[in-house]
Amino acid sequence: MISHWSHENQQRAQQLLDAYPEKQSAAMPLLYLAAHEHGYVSDDAMREVAALTGLSSAQVQAVASFYTMYKRAPVGRYLVSVCTSISCYLRGADDVLAAIEDEAGVLDGETTPDGEISVEHVECSGACGGAPAVSVNWELIEGLGQDKARDLIKWLRDAKPAVVLGDEMQLLFGGRKSFDWGPPEKEGAIVALPAFAPYGTAKAEGE
Amino acid sequence: MSVDMTSKILLSRMESYPADSHTLERYLDTGGYAAFRTALEKMKPEDVVAEVKASNIRGRGGASFPTGVKWGFLPPDTRPRYLVINGDESEPGTFKDRMLLERDPHQLVEGIAISSYALDVTHAFVYIRGEYPKPARRLQRAIDEAYEAGFLGEDILGSGFDLDVTVHLGAGAYICGEETALLSSLEGRRGEPRIKPPFPAVEGLYAKPTIVNNVETISNIPWIVANGGAEYAAIGPETSSGTRVMSLSGHLKNPGDYEIVAGMTWRELIYDVGGGIRDDRELKAWVPGGASAPWFVPSEHLDTPVTIDDIANNGSMIGSGAVIVMDDSTNVVGAAHRLVRFFSHESCGQCTPCREGTTWLERILSRILDGYGRPEDIGLLLDVSDNISPGLAWPPAMTTICPLGPSATAPVVSIMRYFRDEVEAMIPGLSHAAASAANAESTEAAGD
């Protein structure tokens, strides 16, 4: 059943199953791993997670459909998420979303035809002190105005970063932060998933 | 009372050593893990529990429940027990746990280690929202360092005490911050809240006794053990002891996370700590404790103290310590709509009053905002709110398993209480006379 997965991801799956006293607890991290393997949470992936955890595929589907970060259809290489909850709303998030939609040429919830950029609005990103906030593949940028938001989209198109680094984007496009971030990190996302081991994290070149 | 910036507990390391406050080296260099060592070598588990009880610390996640009392609910003989740290932090306006995880993760790891020793826990979990990969990476690195240094794992520091810590990422669901929903999620299920009782302390993760505590709450434990519970209790008012990290956002000059001692007034918090209103505009209203909290207004609340009890006595809550400030340019219907839209989106769907009610509230506010409001919408907003939260009282009467639904009524009731003229002015053809006739009944329901 797990033959669809790369050898490396099969090993990662086993690590995740071993991390919990009961293996069904690994369902959520395994869904992230499945998304890493296939680019999104496919029906096959949900069956695989079911086989690994002992849950039924219906149960896994129920889980996958409950959480907004499990994408059950392919998304762009860069998932641009604009926070539009209250604190960001008060500081102009709707204008930032409109600028990003305009620059990317797609509306909220859509992906560019070349598969590069998806745009979505999200509920509170926990960056309220640095509002308005935008994240790319869940790597955060705070204090991002309309103009810089347009620059961000252009940069993603032109520079096509292989690893998405929050600290790098903050330096290039961000403004006021919720708090002092401290020294920049060179670890970031390689796909539209939270960059957390064992799924979707990478060091930038030269590290 | 002036702003006392000297009593820093949680933020002192990150403010003194911004370049490396997150590393084990700096943590050890500043006295880190000494409290854990003391606990293991010189204290019995019940001595640690006694210090936490003596500190009077109350949970920083939202409910302000006394931590020591919660710990006391564990049945004495059932094993295993679990400790679960709630780092789901999704309450709009809140960004303090993100900072504590990123900037001082060892402080939390030591708090987990001490608490686990006190509670006879050998496997602890930290549930971090999926949108927080960087905080999760920082914490995981700290945990890895702690294993390597012998502060986690088997036979810690030769004491015979074993402890494993696992970081679990959420995947975008506010409701998982509710402790029973969090446990459902951690068990690999939909994040749906469970009916209480049984409380998690009796029947939690895998139906075993489980303590769920917030990141900030547990980050205080090393200081409490190092300095004594009485010392902690002596900071600030008796029932709001210690310091707490307030997340200030919205139309302030200096939004950010600030560690404060309870007792200053809102005027001091907003104007001195937060730097006042941007562009020196007028303050219109603020949310005192996260999106779920009823609003405060300057005419009534500016000189009331920022303590857990004073806020509760004024009809709201300190919640997660998130203060969202709105200036006089704010369209209150727009702000309320944005808050209600959040709850509507995040409703798990189990309970009809919440699932249907939040959707109704969102749609009604949306059409008022778009200029298509109907005269009867004023009454309808209050009627729907009353069906979710009967009597529109605070704290709310519950028709639902968890408080999410009632929370959605807080912004609606707030704008009706303080800014009803503005709401009515947005509804075409609604004269005040017609409105008061049409809504006489609903006004009674609102309890004004």
Contacts between the chains, C-beta under 8 A, distances in Angstrom:
chain1	res1	chain2	res2	distance
A	19	B	166	5.3
A	20	B	166	6.9
A	21	B	80	7.7
A	21	B	123	6.5
A	21	B	206	6.5
A	22	B	187	7.2
A	22	B	206	5.8
A	24	B	187	6.4
A	24	B	188	3.9
A	24	B	189	7.7
A	25	B	168	7.6
A	25	B	186	6.0
A	25	B	187	5.7
A	25	B	188	4.9
A	26	B	188	6.8
A	27	B	188	3.4
A	27	B	189	7.8
A	28	B	168	7.1
A	28	B	169	7.0
A	28	B	170	7.5
A	28	B	171	5.9
A	28	B	185	6.9
A	28	B	188	6.3
A	29	B	168	7.3
A	29	B	169	6.8
A	31	B	171	7.3
A	32	B	169	7.1
A	32	B	171	7.3
A	53	B	188	6.3
A	55	B	188	6.7
A	59	B	189	7.4
A	62	B	189	7.8
A	62	B	190	5.6
A	63	B	188	6.6
A	63	B	189	6.4
A	63	B	190	5.9
A	66	B	173	6.4
A	66	B	190	4.2
A	66	B	191	6.3
A	66	B	348	7.7
A	67	B	130	7.5
A	67	B	170	7.2
A	67	B	171	3.5
A	67	B	172	5.1
A	67	B	173	5.2
A	67	B	191	7.3
A	68	B	171	7.3
A	68	B	172	3.7
A	68	B	173	7.0
A	69	B	130	4.8
A	69	B	131	7.4
A	69	B	171	4.2
A	69	B	172	3.8
A	70	B	171	5.7
A	70	B	172	7.9
A	84	B	338	7.5
A	85	B	92	4.5
A	85	B	291	7.8
A	85	B	338	6.7
A	85	B	342	5.6
A	86	B	92	4.9
A	86	B	93	6.6
A	86	B	250	7.9
A	86	B	287	7.7
A	86	B	291	6.2
A	86	B	324	5.8
A	86	B	335	6.5
A	86	B	338	5.0
A	86	B	339	5.5
A	86	B	342	7.1
A	87	B	92	6.5
A	87	B	93	5.5
A	87	B	249	4.0
A	87	B	250	5.7
A	87	B	255	8.0
A	87	B	324	5.7
A	89	B	334	7.5
A	89	B	335	7.3
A	89	B	338	4.7
A	90	B	249	7.8
A	90	B	250	4.9
A	90	B	251	6.1
A	90	B	324	7.3
A	90	B	326	6.5
A	90	B	330	6.8
A	90	B	335	7.0
A	91	B	250	7.5
A	91	B	251	7.7
A	122	B	131	7.5
A	122	B	172	7.6
A	123	B	90	7.6
A	123	B	92	7.4
A	123	B	174	6.6
A	123	B	342	5.4
A	123	B	345	5.8
A	123	B	346	6.5
A	124	B	90	6.1
A	124	B	91	7.5
A	124	B	92	4.1
A	124	B	93	7.6
A	124	B	94	7.9
A	124	B	174	7.6
A	124	B	291	7.8
A	124	B	342	7.0
A	125	B	131	5.7
A	126	B	89	5.6
A	126	B	90	7.1
A	126	B	94	6.7
A	126	B	95	4.7
A	126	B	97	8.0
A	126	B	98	5.0
A	126	B	129	7.2
A	126	B	131	6.7
A	126	B	132	6.7
A	127	B	95	6.1
A	127	B	98	7.9
A	128	B	92	7.0
A	128	B	93	5.2
A	128	B	94	7.1
A	128	B	95	5.2
A	128	B	247	6.3
A	128	B	249	3.7
A	128	B	250	7.9
A	128	B	255	7.2
A	128	B	322	7.1
A	128	B	324	7.4
A	129	B	95	5.7
A	129	B	247	6.3
A	129	B	248	6.7
A	129	B	249	5.3
A	129	B	255	4.2
A	129	B	256	4.6
A	129	B	257	6.5
A	130	B	255	7.5
A	131	B	249	6.2
A	131	B	250	8.0
A	131	B	255	7.4
A	135	B	131	7.1
A	138	B	130	7.3
A	138	B	131	5.8
A	138	B	133	5.3
A	139	B	133	7.1
A	139	B	134	7.4
A	140	B	134	7.1
A	166	B	134	6.0
A	176	B	255	7.4
A	178	B	95	4.8
A	178	B	98	7.3
A	178	B	99	7.0
A	178	B	247	7.7
A	178	B	255	7.4
A	178	B	256	6.3
A	178	B	257	6.6
A	179	B	95	7.7
A	179	B	99	4.7
A	179	B	103	7.1
A	179	B	256	6.0
A	179	B	257	5.1
A	180	B	14	7.5
A	180	B	18	5.5
A	180	B	103	7.7
A	181	B	102	7.3
A	182	B	14	7.4
A	182	B	18	5.5
A	182	B	19	6.6
A	182	B	20	7.7
A	182	B	21	6.8
A	182	B	22	6.7
A	182	B	102	7.4
A	182	B	103	6.1
A	183	B	19	5.7
A	183	B	20	7.2
A	185	B	134	6.8
A	185	B	137	7.5
A	187	B	137	6.3
A	189	B	133	7.0
A	194	B	130	5.1
A	194	B	131	7.1
A	194	B	132	7.7
A	194	B	133	3.9
A	194	B	136	7.2
A	194	B	169	6.0
A	195	B	133	4.6
A	195	B	134	8.0
A	195	B	137	7.1
A	196	B	133	4.9
A	196	B	136	4.8
A	196	B	137	6.1
A	196	B	140	7.3
A	196	B	167	7.9
A	196	B	169	5.7
A	197	B	137	7.7
A	197	B	140	6.8
A	201	B	133	7.5
A	201	B	137	7.2
